Amino acid sequence: MDTIWSPDAVDGAKPKYKAVVTMIRDQIAAGGLKIGEKLPPVRELAWQLKITPGTVARAYTVLTDSGVLQAEVGRGTFVADPKEVLEDNTPSVPLNLIEIDSVRHNSAGAGQTMNFFSPHLPNGGQAELIRHLLGEIAQDPPSGVMHYPSRRTATAAREAMVHWLKGSPIGRIDESDIVLSHGGQNAILLVFQTILRGRRPTIFVEELAYPGFRRAAELVRADVVAVPCDSDGIVPEALAEAAERHPEAQLICTSPEVHSPTCGFTPMERRHALVEVARRADLQILEDDCYRMGQAVGEGYRLLAPERGWYVTSLSKSITPALRIGCAIGPRGMSAALHRSAEHGFFGLATPMIDLTAALLAHPQLPQIMERSREGVEKYVKIAVNALGRFDLRWRKDVPFLWLLLPQGWRASAFCQAAEKQGIQIRAAEEFAGRDAQSPHAVRIAINGAVSLSRFEQAMACLRDLLDSPPEQISV
């Protein structure tokens, strides 16, 4: 263990005790210090770091008070078990779903509207963990609170993001490739600002697509052209035709792993075909991976086309949307330009959010918490499938929304209005299409973990009853 204690880590630091605190936190996050491992005695560590014993003692005290370390009389100082710290200092987190106060979160108390517009995850313990980490950071923020954020202060957060993305098939990444953003929407805008050139650039999107693509395009004065899709995603021949009609187009935006709103997936054969079209037309490819909760099934475009593949994701659909933390990753050679877009736009994330990102994404409890949240989503999906499965329903057990193609007699707008009269808010297909496009008569139903399972079941039964009684009777 002696090799991890380098005097260079505290040399020149002011105050030095904070440098020791950061060193120990980083070693725990990186696995250099394990849970239950004993730290060197104060005087021994002071000698190794060439600082005073009082400085080390102060660092140990800060970390012990915040629960990172645990001091035992007569035995020494040890790395604390985060699970025990949470159990000692925060409300216990049951393994089943936690229903959040419905009035405070504008969701689903009795007699209130149930909002199924956007996904809200069940609490698998992330709320308690985030509160605990925020309290810890407030006591001793590693990045400080009196200066601008910088690439250097965000290094630990970017490394934690790399750790969190481990296993994602997006090509080799290191911390310098990560550009932190205020959620996925901000990440999309950063990519647009980095790529698009000219007075009136053009981008391609799927004919039904995440509305944020169009909103970001408006901000950079870009024209949006929708490309026809089938059940596997964008049709390569249609993309090639669109590229011929719009030679000024520079970018295609797509969601191959989890398509919103249809729950679709783009298989590898189709992805390879789209890459070939993009290369011939010299199109950049932006992959929006914000809705995936489990392991990726296919290889990402940054791996398939490393010279033109861009990737964005966020914590919103896997941990919580409240933090507004996401990232953008560009092709090799474009990291500097992407960093400039962020720094010129907002300098970087606030330093407390940088510290929270570093602590949260590297926390040993996070994978288990995310799994509990995924299991919670699956419970909601099963309820919806049981109620609506005899209709044309598209779903996946680890995707926090469902896509319902309405039976004859129902128009999407009329169905949404009828549902809202029953206290149920859902999105019509037209909200995912261009203003002048013809959209299918379909709706997206998002999972809202703030709604109890029993209330959610009642809502799905209500939708089923509406589907059985369309206002427009089709005569034969």
N, C-alpha and C positions, 0 to 999 in steps of 0.2 A: 504493500500500500504506500510505502514511502515515495515511490516514483511519481505519484500524482500530486505531491506537494512541491510546487516550484516557486522559488522566491520571485521569479519574473512576473508571476500573476498579481503580485501586490506591489511590485516595485513602482514607485511614483504615484501610486493610487492615493487619493485623498477623499474621505478618511480611509485608512487602511482596513479598519474592521469591516467596512462594507465590502471591500474587495475579498476579504476572507469569507464573508457570508455568501457572496456570489459564487466564489470558488466551490464551496461545499454544496450549494444548491445545484450547480452545474454538474458536479461529480455524481450527485444522486440521480439527476435526470439522465445522465449518460450511462449510468450503470457502473461507474467506477467505485461508488459506495453503495453497498447493498443494505436492504432493510435488516436491522439488527446488528450491523457491523459496528465495531467499536472504533471511535476516533482516537487519535493520539492524545495523550495528556497535554494540558495547556502548555507547560514549559517545553515539552518535546517538540510540539508543533511550532511554537514561537522560535525555537532554535533553528528548525528546518527552514522556516520562512524568513528568518533574519528580521523579526519584529519583536515587540515587547510582549511578555506574557499577558499583560493587561489588555492588549488589543485582541488577542485570541480569546481571552475570557469574555470580552464584550460580545464578540461574534457568536460564541457558543450560547451566551445568554439570549441574544436576539433570536437565534434559531430554536432554542429550547422553548422560549415564550410563545413562538409562533407554531410550535408543534412539529417542526422539521426534525429536531433532535430530541432525545429523551435522556435526562440526567438521572442516574441512579446512585444514591449515596453509597460510597465505599467501593463501587464497581467502575464508574466512569461515565462517559457520554457515548450514546449510541444513536444510530439512524433510526428514527421512529417509524412505525408502521402507519402509513396514511389512513388505513382503514380504521385503526384504533383511535387515531386522532379525530376522525369524523364522528365515530361513535361516541367519543367522550365530549365533543364540543358542539355537535349539531344534532338536530332531530334525526331519529332513526329513519332509514329509507326502506320501506317494505318492498319486497320483490314484485308485488303486484302493482297495478297502475295506481297512480296518485291523482285524485281529482282536484284540480286547482279551483280556488274560490271563483265561482262563475261570474259574480258581479264585478269583481276587481279586474278580471280578464275579459270582460264583455263576451262571455260565451253562454253557457247553457244551463242556467238555473231554471227551475220550473216556471213556465209561462214566459221565458225569455227566448229571443231568437237564437237559433243554433247556427253558427257561422261555419260553413264548409267551403268558403272561398279559397283559403290558402291553408296548407298543411301546418299543423301545430303538434309537435311530437308529445307522446306520453312522457312523463317524468320518470326516468329510470334511475334517478339519483344525481343527475347533472345539476339540478337546481341547488341542492345542498352542497355539492362539491364546488360550484362556482361561488356561492356565498362564502364558503370557507376560504377559498383562495383569495377572494377579494379582501377579506379581513386580514389575511396574512400579508398581502401586498400593501395594504394601507399602512401597516405597521412599519414596513421596511421595503419600499419600492426599489428594486434593483436598478431600474433605469432613471430613478430620480423624478422630481416633479417641478424642476425649476429651469429646464432648458428645452430646446427644440428636439424632437425626435430625429434620429439619424440612422444611416445604414448600420453603423457600429452598434448602437444601442438595441437595434432590432435583430441582431445576429442570433441570439438564443431563440427568439420567436420563429425566425425562418428555419432554424435547425429543427425546432419542434414540429413545424409544418411538414418538413421533409420526413420526419419520423411518422407523423400521422398519415402521410400519403404512401408510406411503405407498402409495397404490394400492388399499387396502382400501375397498370401497364401503360405508362406514358413516356417511357424512355428514361435515360439516366438523368437525375437531377441532384444538385447540391444546393446548399443554402443561398448561394449567390444567384441561382435561377429564380428564387421565390420573390415575388413582389406582393407584399401584403396589401389588402384592400378592405374597404368598408363593405363587406359582403360581396355576393356574386354579381349583383347588378353593377356595382362600382368596378369590379374586375372586368366586366364586359366593356364598359365605357373606356377603361384604360387601354384595352386592346384596340378598340376603334381609334382612339387618339394616337396610338403608336403606329398603326398600319395605314390608315386612310390618308390619301393625298388628293389634292385638287379641290376646285371650288364646289363641285357637286359629285362626290363619289357615289358608287352604287354597291350595295351588298345584297347577297342572296340569302333567303331564309326558307324554311319549310313552309308549305302553304298553311298548315296549322302549326304555330310556333309559340314559344314563350314570348309574351307581349313585351318583355324588357328589351328584346332585340330592337323592336321598332321604336321604343322610347329612347334608347341610347342613340339610335340612328338620327332621330329628330334633333338631338342635342348637337350632333356634329354635322348637321345639314346633309345627311346622306339619303339617297333614294333607296327604297326597299323593294325588291322584286321577289315575289313568292314563286317557289319552284314546286311543281307537282310531286306528290309522294304516293307510295303504295304502302302495304302493310310492313314492308322492310325499310321504309324511310324514303329519302330522296331518290327519284328515278334517275340513273346516270344519263340516259339519253335526253331526258328533259333538262338536266343541268347543262349538258353540252349545247343544246339548242338555246338555252337562256344566255349562255356565255357568248354565243355567236351574235345574238340580238343586242347584247349589252357588253361590248368589248371594253367598256370603261370599268366594269365590275372588278373589284379587288378582293372580295372576301365572301366566304360562305359560312353561315352560322348553323350549327346543327347540334343535336343532343342524341348521340347514338346509343348510349347505354340505357337511359330512361327518357323516353320522349314525352314531353308535356305538351298537350294534354292527353295523348292517346295511350300511354303506358307502353308504347312500342319499343322495339329493340332492332338495331341495324346489324345483321349478321356480317361475318368477316368478308364473305365474297362480295357483298354490296359495298363494304367500306373500301376494299381494294379497287373496285371499279370507280368509285367516286374520287379516290386519290389520283387515278390515272387521268380523269377528266380535269381535275384541279391543276395537275401539272401541265397538261396541254394548254389550258386557258390561263395559266399563271395566276391561279386563285390561292389566296391564303385560306386556311381552314381553322375556324374557331370551334372547339368542342366545349359545350357547356355540360359539366358533370355535377351539377348542384343537387340533383334529385336522387342520386344513387345512395342507398343506405348500406348495402352489403358489398361483397367482393365484385369487382368488375368481371364481366363475362368475356368481353372482347378486348382486343388491343386498341389503344387510343390512337388518334390521328397524329399526335406528337411523336409516337413511336413509329407509326406506319409511314409518315412523311415528315421526317425530322427537320427538313429545310423550310416547311411551311405550316407545321402544326402548332396551334396555340391551345392552351388549356386553362379553363377557369373552374373553380369550385368554391364552396363555402361551407360553414358549419350549420347553416340554417336548417337543412333537412336531415342532419345526422346528430346534431347536439342541441342547438337552440338558435332561432333566428334573432333573439334579443341582442346578442353581442355584436352583430354586424361585422363578422370577421370572415374574410375570404382571401383568395390569392389568385394571381394570374401568373402563368408560366409561358414564356415564349420559346421559339426555336433557338437552337444554339446560335450564338452571335447576336441575338436580339435582346438579351437581358439588360444591357446598359440602356438601350432606348426605352424599354418598358419601365425600368427604374426611374428614368427621367420623367416619364409621363406622370408617375405617382408623385415624385418630389416636386415637380413644377405645379402640380394640381393641388396637393394638400400637405406637402412636406413629409407625410408619413402618419401612421396610426399614433394616437395619443399614447404617451409612454406608459400609463397604467394599463392600457389595453395590450400593449406590447408585452408587458410583464405577465398579464393574465394569459395571453396566448401561449407564451413559453411554458408556463406552469401547467395549464390545462391540457394541452395537446400531448405533453410528455408524461402526464400523470399515469401511474400504473393502474389506477382504478378505471380509467376512461374506457378501455375496450369492453369491460364487463358492463359498464353503465350503458354504452351504446347498444350492446346486445340486448339488454333489458328493454330499451326503448324500441328496438326493432321488433322484439317479441310482442310488445304492446301494440305496435302498428298492425301486426299480423292478426291480433285478436279483433281489431276493428274491421279489418278487411274480411275476415271470415264471417262476421255478422252481416256485412253488406252483401257478400256473395250468397249467403243463405236466404236473404230477403229478396235479392234482385237477380239471382243467377239465371232464372228462366228467361230473362230479357237478354238483349245483345250487350253484354257487360264485358269490358276489358279490364283486367286487373292482374297484379302480381303481389305476392304475399309480403314483399319487403319494399313496396312502393307506396308512399303516403297519399295516394289518390286513386280514384277509379274513373273510367271513361264509359259512359252509358249512351248508346245509340237508341234514340227514342222510337217506340213503335208508331205505326201509322196512326194518324189522328192527332199527334202532338207536334207542335212546333217548339223549338228550344226556348224561345222567348216566353211563350205562353206557359210552358212547363215551369220555368223558373219563377214566373209570377205566381202561379198556383202554389208552388212549394213555399214561397215566401209568405203567402197568406197563412200557411200552416206553421210558420216560424222557422223555416228551413231555408238557408241561403246557399245557393250553388251557382256555378258559372256556366253560362251558355257557350257553345262552341264559337260563336261569332266573336267573342272576346279574344280568341287566339288567332283570328284571321285578319287580313287587311280590311280596311274600311269598305272597299268596293267588291270584296270577294264573296263568292257564294259558299257559305259554310254548311256543314251537315246539321241535321236536327239531332244534336247530341249535347250532353252536359258533362262537366267534370265535377266529381264529388271528392273534396279533400278530406283527409282524416284530421280530426281535431281532438287531440288527447285531453283537452280541457273539458270535453263533454264526457260524462260518465258512460260506461258501456250500456247501461240500461236505457239511458236517454237516447244514445246513438241507435240502439235497436228499435226504439219507438220511432225515431226519425226515418229509418230505412223502411219500416213497415208502412209509414205514412206515404213515402215515395212510391212504394209498391201499389198501394191503393190508388194513388193518382194515375199511375201508368195503366192500371186496369180500367180507368174511366176517362178516356180521352174526350175532349169537347167536340172534336170534329169526327163525326161518324161517317165512315167511308161506305157509300152504297155501291153495290155490285150490279 
